[in-house]
Amino acid sequence: MGYFSTISSKGRLTVPPEIRKRIGLKPGDRVEFVAEESQIVIRPARPEANPFAKFIGIAGPFPGGEEGIKAWIDDMRSDKDYE
């Protein structure tokens, strides 16, 4: 069974409700158009996973917490060795 839609004069088209439900599209979602050989695939545009997410927290907390970070940055800024 095929599903059809007509492109408007502004280039817009409606994704049939059966297709939206099948691929999990909701109002406001973005779709991606991918050219694959002799066909075009329309799929949900999902944000790519953060490649650094697996490293979050690997080093543990900074000594002294947020205040320690601020002190470290202030110390680096006041360091006159770079002049």
N, CA, C and O atoms as a GROMACS GRO file, in nm:
protein
  332
    1MET      N    1   0.085  -0.119   0.000
    1MET     CA    2   0.000   0.000   0.000
    1MET      C    3   0.089   0.124   0.000
    1MET      O    4   0.182   0.132   0.080
    2GLY      N    5   0.061   0.217  -0.087
    2GLY     CA    6   0.138   0.340  -0.094
    2GLY      C    7   0.062   0.456  -0.031
    2GLY      O    8  -0.060   0.453  -0.018
    3TYR      N    9   0.136   0.556   0.008
    3TYR     CA   10   0.079   0.678   0.064
    3TYR      C   11   0.123   0.792  -0.025
    3TYR      O   12   0.237   0.794  -0.073
    4PHE      N   13   0.036   0.887  -0.047
    4PHE     CA   14   0.066   0.997  -0.138
    4PHE      C   15   0.042   1.131  -0.071
    4PHE      O   16  -0.038   1.143   0.022
    5SER      N   17   0.112   1.232  -0.121
    5SER     CA   18   0.097   1.368  -0.075
    5SER      C   19   0.126   1.459  -0.194
    5SER      O   20   0.200   1.422  -0.285
    6THR      N   21   0.067   1.577  -0.194
    6THR     CA   22   0.086   1.672  -0.303
    6THR      C   23   0.170   1.788  -0.252
    6THR      O   24   0.145   1.841  -0.144
    7ILE      N   25   0.268   1.828  -0.331
    7ILE     CA   26   0.354   1.940  -0.293
    7ILE      C   27   0.279   2.069  -0.323
    7ILE      O   28   0.224   2.086  -0.432
    8SER      N   29   0.277   2.160  -0.225
    8SER     CA   30   0.207   2.288  -0.244
    8SER      C   31   0.290   2.381  -0.331
    8SER      O   32   0.404   2.349  -0.366
    9SER      N   33   0.233   2.496  -0.365
    9SER     CA   34   0.304   2.595  -0.447
    9SER      C   35   0.427   2.650  -0.374
    9SER      O   36   0.517   2.704  -0.438
   10LYS      N   37   0.431   2.637  -0.241
   10LYS     CA   38   0.546   2.682  -0.161
   10LYS      C   39   0.644   2.569  -0.134
   10LYS      O   40   0.739   2.587  -0.056
   11GLY      N   41   0.623   2.453  -0.196
   11GLY     CA   42   0.715   2.341  -0.179
   11GLY      C   43   0.689   2.259  -0.054
   11GLY      O   44   0.771   2.175  -0.017
   12ARG      N   45   0.577   2.280   0.010
   12ARG     CA   46   0.544   2.206   0.132
   12ARG      C   47   0.468   2.079   0.098
   12ARG      O   48   0.396   2.072  -0.001
   13LEU      N   49   0.486   1.978   0.182
   13LEU     CA   50   0.407   1.858   0.166
   13LEU      C   51   0.366   1.808   0.304
   13LEU      O   52   0.429   1.837   0.405
   14THR      N   53   0.258   1.731   0.305
   14THR     CA   54   0.205   1.675   0.429
   14THR      C   55   0.245   1.529   0.436
   14THR      O   56   0.222   1.453   0.342
   15VAL      N   57   0.305   1.490   0.548
   15VAL     CA   58   0.338   1.350   0.569
   15VAL      C   59   0.211   1.282   0.620
   15VAL      O   60   0.155   1.325   0.721
   16PRO      N   61   0.165   1.179   0.551
   16PRO     CA   62   0.041   1.113   0.593
   16PRO      C   63   0.048   1.066   0.739
   16PRO      O   64   0.154   1.024   0.786
   17PRO      N   65  -0.065   1.073   0.810
   17PRO     CA   66  -0.066   1.036   0.952
   17PRO      C   67  -0.013   0.896   0.980
   17PRO      O   68   0.052   0.874   1.082
   18GLU      N   69  -0.040   0.801   0.892
   18GLU     CA   70   0.008   0.665   0.913
   18GLU      C   71   0.160   0.659   0.914
   18GLU      O   72   0.220   0.586   0.992
   19ILE      N   73   0.222   0.737   0.826
   19ILE     CA   74   0.368   0.742   0.817
   19ILE      C   75   0.426   0.815   0.938
   19ILE      O   76   0.524   0.770   0.997
   20ARG      N   77   0.363   0.929   0.977
   20ARG     CA   78   0.411   1.002   1.095
   20ARG      C   79   0.410   0.912   1.217
   20ARG      O   80   0.505   0.911   1.295
   21LYS      N   81   0.303   0.836   1.233
   21LYS     CA   82   0.292   0.746   1.348
   21LYS      C   83   0.396   0.636   1.342
   21LYS      O   84   0.460   0.603   1.442
   22ARG      N   85   0.414   0.580   1.222
   22ARG     CA   86   0.508   0.468   1.206
   22ARG      C   87   0.652   0.507   1.237
   22ARG      O   88   0.725   0.426   1.295
   23ILE      N   89   0.693   0.629   1.200
   23ILE     CA   90   0.831   0.669   1.226
   23ILE      C   91   0.845   0.762   1.346
   23ILE      O   92   0.953   0.813   1.374
   24GLY      N   93   0.735   0.784   1.417
   24GLY     CA   94   0.741   0.859   1.542
   24GLY      C   95   0.756   1.009   1.528
   24GLY      O   96   0.817   1.073   1.614
   25LEU      N   97   0.702   1.067   1.421
   25LEU     CA   98   0.710   1.212   1.403
   25LEU      C   99   0.600   1.283   1.481
   25LEU      O  100   0.485   1.238   1.486
   26LYS      N  101   0.638   1.394   1.543
   26LYS     CA  102   0.543   1.476   1.618
   26LYS      C  103   0.552   1.620   1.565
   26LYS      O  104   0.651   1.655   1.501
   27PRO      N  105   0.451   1.701   1.591
   27PRO     CA  106   0.458   1.841   1.546
   27PRO      C  107   0.586   1.908   1.594
   27PRO      O  108   0.625   1.897   1.710
   28GLY      N  109   0.652   1.978   1.503
   28GLY     CA  110   0.776   2.047   1.536
   28GLY      C  111   0.901   1.965   1.507
   28GLY      O  112   1.011   2.020   1.506
   29ASP      N  113   0.887   1.833   1.483
   29ASP     CA  114   1.002   1.750   1.451
   29ASP      C  115   1.058   1.790   1.314
   29ASP      O  116   0.985   1.840   1.228
   30ARG      N  117   1.186   1.767   1.296
   30ARG     CA  118   1.250   1.792   1.167
   30ARG      C  119   1.268   1.659   1.096
   30ARG      O  120   1.281   1.554   1.159
   31VAL      N  121   1.267   1.665   0.962
   31VAL     CA  122   1.292   1.546   0.883
   31VAL      C  123   1.414   1.570   0.795
   31VAL      O  124   1.450   1.683   0.765
   32GLU      N  125   1.476   1.461   0.756
   32GLU     CA  126   1.595   1.465   0.672
   32GLU      C  127   1.562   1.395   0.540
   32GLU      O  128   1.499   1.289   0.538
   33PHE      N  129   1.604   1.455   0.430
   33PHE     CA  130   1.586   1.396   0.298
   33PHE      C  131   1.723   1.342   0.255
   33PHE      O  132   1.820   1.417   0.245
   34VAL      N  133   1.730   1.212   0.230
   34VAL     CA  134   1.857   1.147   0.196
   34VAL      C  135   1.844   1.084   0.057
   34VAL      O  136   1.754   1.003   0.033
   35ALA      N  137   1.937   1.120  -0.033
   35ALA     CA  138   1.939   1.060  -0.166
   35ALA      C  139   2.018   0.930  -0.158
   35ALA      O  140   2.137   0.930  -0.124
   36GLU      N  141   1.951   0.819  -0.188
   36GLU     CA  142   2.014   0.687  -0.188
   36GLU      C  143   1.992   0.624  -0.324
   36GLU      O  144   1.884   0.574  -0.354
   37GLU      N  145   2.096   0.625  -0.406
   37GLU     CA  146   2.092   0.572  -0.541
   37GLU      C  147   1.974   0.628  -0.619
   37GLU      O  148   1.974   0.746  -0.652
   38SER      N  149   1.873   0.548  -0.649
   38SER     CA  150   1.762   0.594  -0.732
   38SER      C  151   1.639   0.635  -0.651
   38SER      O  152   1.531   0.650  -0.708
   39GLN      N  153   1.654   0.654  -0.522
   39GLN     CA  154   1.538   0.692  -0.442
   39GLN      C  155   1.574   0.796  -0.337
   39GLN      O  156   1.691   0.814  -0.303
   40ILE      N  157   1.474   0.864  -0.287
   40ILE     CA  158   1.491   0.962  -0.180
   40ILE      C  159   1.423   0.904  -0.055
   40ILE      O  160   1.309   0.859  -0.060
   41VAL      N  161   1.496   0.905   0.056
   41VAL     CA  162   1.444   0.854   0.182
   41VAL      C  163   1.415   0.974   0.272
   41VAL      O  164   1.500   1.062   0.288
   42ILE      N  165   1.297   0.976   0.330
   42ILE     CA  166   1.261   1.080   0.427
   42ILE      C  167   1.261   1.013   0.564
   42ILE      O  168   1.191   0.915   0.586
   43ARG      N  169   1.341   1.068   0.655
   43ARG     CA  170   1.349   1.008   0.788
   43ARG      C  171   1.358   1.116   0.894
   43ARG      O  172   1.394   1.230   0.864
   44PRO      N  173   1.325   1.082   1.019
   44PRO     CA  174   1.337   1.181   1.126
   44PRO      C  175   1.481   1.228   1.137
   44PRO      O  176   1.574   1.147   1.130
   45ALA      N  177   1.500   1.357   1.154
   45ALA     CA  178   1.634   1.413   1.174
   45ALA      C  179   1.661   1.411   1.324
   45ALA      O  180   1.619   1.501   1.397
   46ARG      N  181   1.731   1.311   1.367
   46ARG     CA  182   1.763   1.297   1.508
   46ARG      C  183   1.899   1.362   1.534
   46ARG      O  184   1.992   1.346   1.455
   47PRO      N  185   1.911   1.433   1.644
   47PRO     CA  186   2.042   1.493   1.674
   47PRO      C  187   2.145   1.383   1.695
   47PRO      O  188   2.116   1.279   1.755
   48GLU      N  189   2.264   1.407   1.644
   48GLU     CA  190   2.370   1.309   1.662
   48GLU      C  191   2.414   1.308   1.808
   48GLU      O  192   2.411   1.410   1.876
   49ALA      N  193   2.452   1.193   1.854
   49ALA     CA  194   2.499   1.180   1.991
   49ALA      C  195   2.628   1.261   2.008
   49ALA      O  196   2.710   1.269   1.917
   50ASN      N  197   2.643   1.318   2.125
   50ASN     CA  198   2.764   1.393   2.157
   50ASN      C  199   2.880   1.294   2.165
   50ASN      O  200   2.877   1.204   2.250
   51PRO      N  201   2.983   1.308   2.080
   51PRO     CA  202   3.092   1.211   2.083
   51PRO      C  203   3.173   1.215   2.212
   51PRO      O  204   3.248   1.122   2.240
   52PHE      N  205   3.157   1.321   2.291
   52PHE     CA  206   3.231   1.333   2.415
   52PHE      C  207   3.150   1.291   2.536
   52PHE      O  208   3.201   1.290   2.648
   53ALA      N  209   3.023   1.256   2.516
   53ALA     CA  210   2.935   1.221   2.627
   53ALA      C  211   2.992   1.108   2.712
   53ALA      O  212   2.974   1.107   2.834
   54LYS      N  213   3.059   1.011   2.649
   54LYS     CA  214   3.113   0.898   2.725
   54LYS      C  215   3.227   0.939   2.818
   54LYS      O  216   3.264   0.862   2.906
   55PHE      N  217   3.282   1.058   2.799
   55PHE     CA  218   3.392   1.103   2.883
   55PHE      C  219   3.348   1.194   2.998
   55PHE      O  220   3.429   1.229   3.084
   56ILE      N  221   3.221   1.233   2.998
   56ILE     CA  222   3.173   1.322   3.104
   56ILE      C  223   3.186   1.253   3.238
   56ILE      O  224   3.136   1.142   3.258
   57GLY      N  225   3.254   1.318   3.330
   57GLY     CA  226   3.272   1.266   3.466
   57GLY      C  227   3.386   1.169   3.481
   57GLY      O  228   3.409   1.120   3.592
   58ILE      N  229   3.460   1.140   3.375
   58ILE     CA  230   3.567   1.039   3.383
   58ILE      C  231   3.680   1.082   3.476
   58ILE      O  232   3.743   0.997   3.539
   59ALA      N  233   3.706   1.212   3.486
   59ALA     CA  234   3.816   1.260   3.569
   59ALA      C  235   3.772   1.290   3.712
   59ALA      O  236   3.854   1.325   3.796
   60GLY      N  237   3.645   1.277   3.740
   60GLY     CA  238   3.596   1.307   3.874
   60GLY      C  239   3.582   1.456   3.894
   60GLY      O  240   3.612   1.535   3.805
   61PRO      N  241   3.536   1.495   4.011
   61PRO     CA  242   3.514   1.638   4.037
   61PRO      C  243   3.646   1.714   4.051
   61PRO      O  244   3.748   1.657   4.090
   62PHE      N  245   3.642   1.842   4.019
   62PHE     CA  246   3.759   1.928   4.033
   62PHE      C  247   3.783   1.952   4.181
   62PHE      O  248   3.688   1.980   4.255
   63PRO      N  249   3.908   1.942   4.227
   63PRO     CA  250   3.935   1.967   4.370
   63PRO      C  251   3.890   2.107   4.411
   63PRO      O  252   3.927   2.205   4.347
   64GLY      N  253   3.812   2.115   4.514
   64GLY     CA  254   3.763   2.244   4.562
   64GLY      C  255   3.634   2.287   4.495
   64GLY      O  256   3.582   2.394   4.525
   65GLY      N  257   3.581   2.205   4.406
   65GLY     CA  258   3.454   2.236   4.342
   65GLY      C  259   3.460   2.362   4.258
   65GLY      O  260   3.565   2.397   4.203
   66GLU      N  261   3.347   2.430   4.249
   66GLU     CA  262   3.338   2.551   4.166
   66GLU      C  263   3.431   2.661   4.217
   66GLU      O  264   3.492   2.733   4.138
   67GLU      N  265   3.443   2.673   4.347
   67GLU     CA  266   3.534   2.775   4.403
   67GLU      C  267   3.678   2.742   4.369
   67GLU      O  268   3.758   2.833   4.344
   68GLY      N  269   3.712   2.615   4.368
   68GLY     CA  270   3.847   2.573   4.330
   68GLY      C  271   3.879   2.606   4.186
   68GLY      O  272   3.990   2.647   4.154
   69ILE      N  273   3.780   2.589   4.099
   69ILE     CA  274   3.798   2.622   3.958
   69ILE      C  275   3.821   2.772   3.942
   69ILE      O  276   3.912   2.814   3.871
   70LYS      N  277   3.738   2.852   4.010
   70LYS     CA  278   3.753   2.998   4.002
   70LYS      C  279   3.890   3.042   4.053
   70LYS      O  280   3.954   3.128   3.992
   71ALA      N  281   3.936   2.983   4.163
   71ALA     CA  282   4.067   3.018   4.218
   71ALA      C  283   4.178   2.979   4.121
   71ALA      O  284   4.274   3.055   4.103
   72TRP      N  285   4.167   2.864   4.059
   72TRP     CA  286   4.267   2.817   3.963
   72TRP      C  287   4.274   2.911   3.843
   72TRP      O  288   4.383   2.947   3.798
   73ILE      N  289   4.158   2.952   3.792
   73ILE     CA  290   4.154   3.044   3.677
   73ILE      C  291   4.211   3.180   3.716
   73ILE      O  292   4.289   3.238   3.641
   74ASP      N  293   4.174   3.231   3.833
   74ASP     CA  294   4.228   3.359   3.880
   74ASP      C  295   4.379   3.352   3.894
   74ASP      O  296   4.449   3.447   3.860
   75ASP      N  297   4.429   3.239   3.943
   75ASP     CA  298   4.573   3.221   3.960
   75ASP      C  299   4.643   3.222   3.824
   75ASP      O  300   4.749   3.282   3.809
   76MET      N  301   4.583   3.154   3.726
   76MET     CA  302   4.643   3.153   3.592
   76MET      C  303   4.642   3.292   3.530
   76MET      O  304   4.737   3.331   3.462
   77ARG      N  305   4.537   3.366   3.553
   77ARG     CA  306   4.527   3.501   3.495
   77ARG      C  307   4.627   3.597   3.559
   77ARG      O  308   4.674   3.690   3.494
   78SER      N  309   4.659   3.574   3.684
   78SER     CA  310   4.750   3.666   3.753
   78SER      C  311   4.896   3.623   3.735
   78SER      O  312   4.986   3.695   3.778
   79ASP      N  313   4.921   3.508   3.674
   79ASP     CA  314   5.054   3.458   3.653
   79ASP      C  315   5.127   3.547   3.552
   79ASP      O  316   5.083   3.562   3.438
   80LYS      N  317   5.238   3.606   3.593
   80LYS     CA  318   5.310   3.700   3.507
   80LYS      C  319   5.422   3.633   3.429
   80LYS      O  320   5.498   3.702   3.361
   81ASP      N  321   5.434   3.501   3.436
   81ASP     CA  322   5.542   3.432   3.365
   81ASP      C  323   5.528   3.440   3.214
   81ASP      O  324   5.626   3.423   3.141
   82TYR      N  325   5.408   3.467   3.166
   82TYR     CA  326   5.387   3.468   3.021
   82TYR      C  327   5.428   3.601   2.957
   82TYR      O  328   5.426   3.610   2.835
   83GLU      N  329   5.462   3.699   3.033
   83GLU     CA  330   5.498   3.830   2.976
   83GLU      C  331   5.640   3.834   2.930
   83GLU      O  332   5.685   3.937   2.880
   0.00000   0.00000   0.00000
